[in-house]
Amino acid sequence: VQGGAPVITLKDVTIPMTSDRPAILLYGGTGDGESRAADATIILEGSNTLTSSGASAIQININATLTIQGDGALTASSSYGNTSGIGAGNSRNYAYAYTAATGVAATHNNYRGGGNLVVESGTVKATGGGRGTNRYVAGIGDSYSANFGDVTIEGGRVIVDNVDVNGTGISGNAITISGGVVEDLTGGTRGGIHAQVSFS
């Protein structure tokens, strides 16, 4: 998603990705290009599955925002690579962000974190692909050495897990849960919910 505010409907979709590629990628924006960061909405219908080997299933780059709505279900999982199911990426290869009001997007390690996620409705299960040593690699949020932005859960059902027994459920800057149901299936030394700034 290269900027703008698109509304995307997923209806009984399966997207399996390999070779360290995210199934869905939201371009970010920084500096004079921050206003060009993607502000996308996904509407869930039916049962949808996004998987990636070695990358986030859904990667949300710096200052981009993804809002999830609908009555359907989404499973987003990373099988390895110390990367989130939904959230920050683990490689600069897909860390695209606009740095100016015009021109093409650039890549930089710093651009693969700092995105935001809002869940308003639907059933979302996100599974992270590892734990990392310096960051909390999460089902939703952080990847290895890349801190995510804000996670807001306003409704629906959110289930978080990790392929590593000591992986994290949700990790990011500010985490707000004001509605819905959150189920954390992690439980090891780095399990649970971890907020860098605030949790409410």
Disulfide bonds with the S-S distance in Angstrom:
none
